[in-house]
Amino acid sequence: MRPVDRSQRSLVVAAATGALLATGGCTFLYPPFDPEASVPIPTIIASYSTGDATMTMASDLVITFPDVADGATVDSEYGSSVRWFGPDGWSLSVIGAGAAESSYFPVYLIIDRISDGQHLTIFDPDRCIVDIDQVDASGLLGSATCRGLAWTDALDNPLLFGSPKPIGDPFDAEIAFGARP
């Protein structure tokens, strides 16, 4: 009988591991679904249709977002999903404000701008400190201080691996926002 070398042994172990994962599926990663378990079902706390937001950049450029997009809500589990938009392709979103304590979603901002046929975006939760003053049925009110923001191309953004390439110089911004039913 011929001895098995190290590379053949590694190949056998890899094939066996692959077969286990293929036949077991996600049960190795996630517990089995329990239909009797209590699963929180999000309920809408508020819908917002009016409001505005402003963003003052370090260059003293002030961008206004005078309109709230349709479908702006706060729910009991995941919190806010509110977007303001303004002229010239600008929009600002506040996601996660008012989320349940059990939620793993932080409050974060997304800033978008469509300019010269390019969709620029800023989505970096570590760059902004978001303060929520109110989030309930009567309104969403808050502000954010952001440092070192950098635009990236929204369509050329690696989701899982790597970092998006910044476009232009980093900048700071102060943001204020409010939405009402």
C-alpha positions as CSV (number, residue, x, y, z in Angstrom):
1,M,0.0,0.0,0.0
2,R,1.3,3.4,-1.0
3,P,1.6,6.1,1.7
4,V,-0.7,9.1,1.4
5,D,1.2,12.4,1.1
6,R,0.3,15.6,2.9
7,S,-1.3,17.3,-0.2
8,Q,-3.6,14.3,-0.8
9,R,-4.6,14.2,2.9
10,S,-5.5,18.0,2.7
11,L,-7.5,17.3,-0.4
12,V,-9.5,14.6,1.3
13,V,-10.2,16.8,4.3
14,A,-11.3,19.7,2.1
15,A,-13.6,17.4,0.1
16,A,-15.1,15.9,3.2
17,T,-15.7,19.4,4.7
18,G,-17.2,20.6,1.5
19,A,-19.5,17.6,1.4
20,L,-20.6,18.2,5.0
21,L,-21.4,21.9,4.3
22,A,-23.2,21.0,1.0
23,T,-25.4,18.4,2.6
24,G,-26.0,20.3,5.9
25,G,-26.5,23.7,4.4
26,C,-27.0,26.6,6.7
27,T,-27.8,24.5,9.7
28,F,-24.1,24.6,10.6
29,L,-24.3,28.4,10.6
30,Y,-27.8,29.1,11.9
31,P,-30.1,27.3,14.4
32,P,-33.1,25.6,12.9
33,F,-36.2,27.7,12.5
34,D,-38.7,27.3,15.4
35,P,-42.2,28.2,14.3
36,E,-43.3,28.4,17.9
37,A,-40.6,31.0,18.8
38,S,-41.7,34.6,19.4
39,V,-40.4,36.6,16.5
40,P,-40.9,40.3,16.8
41,I,-43.0,41.7,14.0
42,P,-42.3,45.3,13.2
43,T,-45.2,47.7,13.4
44,I,-45.3,51.1,11.9
45,I,-45.0,53.8,14.7
46,A,-45.1,56.8,12.4
47,S,-45.3,57.9,8.8
48,Y,-43.8,61.2,7.8
49,S,-44.7,63.3,4.9
50,T,-43.2,66.8,5.6
51,G,-40.0,68.1,6.9
52,D,-36.6,69.3,5.8
53,A,-32.9,68.9,6.4
54,T,-29.7,71.0,5.9
55,M,-26.1,70.1,5.5
56,T,-23.4,72.7,6.1
57,M,-20.1,71.7,4.7
58,A,-16.8,73.0,6.1
59,S,-16.5,75.2,3.0
60,D,-19.7,77.0,4.2
61,L,-21.7,75.5,1.4
62,V,-25.2,74.9,2.7
63,I,-27.3,72.2,1.0
64,T,-31.0,72.2,1.7
65,F,-33.3,69.2,1.5
66,P,-36.8,70.7,1.6
67,D,-38.8,67.5,0.9
68,V,-39.4,64.2,2.6
69,A,-39.6,61.2,0.2
70,D,-42.8,59.1,0.1
71,G,-42.7,56.0,2.3
72,A,-40.8,57.7,5.2
73,T,-41.5,55.6,8.3
74,V,-40.3,54.6,11.8
75,D,-41.1,51.0,12.8
76,S,-40.9,49.3,16.2
77,E,-38.0,47.0,15.3
78,Y,-35.7,48.6,12.8
79,G,-36.4,52.3,13.4
80,S,-36.4,55.0,10.9
81,S,-36.2,54.9,7.1
82,V,-36.5,58.5,6.2
83,R,-35.1,60.3,3.1
84,W,-35.0,63.9,2.3
85,F,-34.3,65.2,-1.2
86,G,-33.4,68.5,-2.7
87,P,-32.5,70.2,-5.9
88,D,-29.6,69.1,-8.2
89,G,-29.8,65.4,-7.3
90,W,-29.0,65.6,-3.6
91,S,-30.6,63.3,-0.9
92,L,-30.0,62.5,2.7
93,S,-31.3,59.4,4.6
94,V,-31.5,58.6,8.3
95,I,-31.7,54.9,8.9
96,G,-32.2,53.1,12.3
97,A,-33.3,56.0,14.6
98,G,-35.7,54.6,17.2
99,A,-34.8,50.9,16.6
100,A,-35.7,48.4,19.3
101,E,-33.0,47.8,21.9
102,S,-32.6,44.3,20.6
103,S,-31.8,45.5,17.1
104,Y,-28.2,45.4,15.9
105,F,-28.8,48.3,13.5
106,P,-27.0,51.5,14.4
107,V,-28.3,54.9,13.4
108,Y,-26.5,56.0,10.3
109,L,-26.7,58.5,7.5
110,I,-26.5,58.1,3.7
111,I,-25.8,61.1,1.6
112,D,-26.3,60.8,-2.2
113,R,-25.7,63.1,-5.1
114,I,-26.3,62.6,-8.8
115,S,-24.0,64.9,-10.7
116,D,-22.9,64.8,-14.4
117,G,-24.3,61.3,-14.8
118,Q,-22.4,59.9,-11.8
119,H,-24.1,58.6,-8.6
120,L,-21.9,59.8,-5.7
121,T,-22.6,58.4,-2.2
122,I,-21.4,58.6,1.4
123,F,-22.1,55.6,3.6
124,D,-19.7,55.4,6.4
125,P,-21.3,54.9,9.9
126,D,-17.9,55.6,11.6
127,R,-17.7,59.2,10.2
128,C,-20.8,60.7,11.8
129,I,-22.0,61.1,15.4
130,V,-25.8,61.2,15.1
131,D,-27.9,62.7,17.9
132,I,-31.6,61.9,17.9
133,D,-33.6,64.4,19.9
134,Q,-37.0,62.9,19.1
135,V,-38.4,59.9,17.2
136,D,-42.0,59.1,17.7
137,A,-45.5,59.5,16.2
138,S,-45.2,63.2,16.2
139,G,-41.8,63.5,14.5
140,L,-38.2,62.7,13.9
141,L,-35.7,65.4,15.0
142,G,-31.9,65.2,15.2
143,S,-28.5,66.3,14.0
144,A,-25.1,64.9,13.1
145,T,-21.5,66.0,13.2
146,C,-19.5,64.3,10.5
147,R,-15.7,64.4,10.0
148,G,-13.6,63.3,7.1
149,L,-16.5,62.4,4.7
150,A,-15.5,61.2,1.3
151,W,-17.6,60.6,-1.8
152,T,-17.5,57.3,-3.5
153,D,-19.0,56.0,-6.8
154,A,-22.2,54.2,-5.7
155,L,-22.0,51.9,-8.7
156,D,-18.4,51.0,-8.2
157,N,-18.6,50.0,-4.5
158,P,-17.2,46.7,-3.3
159,L,-19.9,45.4,-0.9
160,L,-18.0,42.5,0.7
161,F,-14.3,42.9,0.0
162,G,-12.1,46.0,-0.1
163,S,-12.9,49.6,0.4
164,P,-14.4,52.0,-2.1
165,K,-12.1,54.5,-3.7
166,P,-12.7,58.1,-2.4
167,I,-13.4,60.8,-4.9
168,G,-12.1,64.2,-4.1
169,D,-10.9,65.5,-0.8
170,P,-12.4,64.6,2.5
171,F,-14.7,67.2,4.1
172,D,-16.5,67.9,7.4
173,A,-20.2,68.6,7.7
174,E,-22.9,69.6,10.2
175,I,-26.4,68.1,9.5
176,A,-29.8,68.9,11.0
177,F,-33.0,67.1,10.1
178,G,-36.6,67.0,11.0
179,A,-39.7,65.1,9.7
180,R,-43.4,65.2,10.7
181,P,-46.6,63.4,9.8
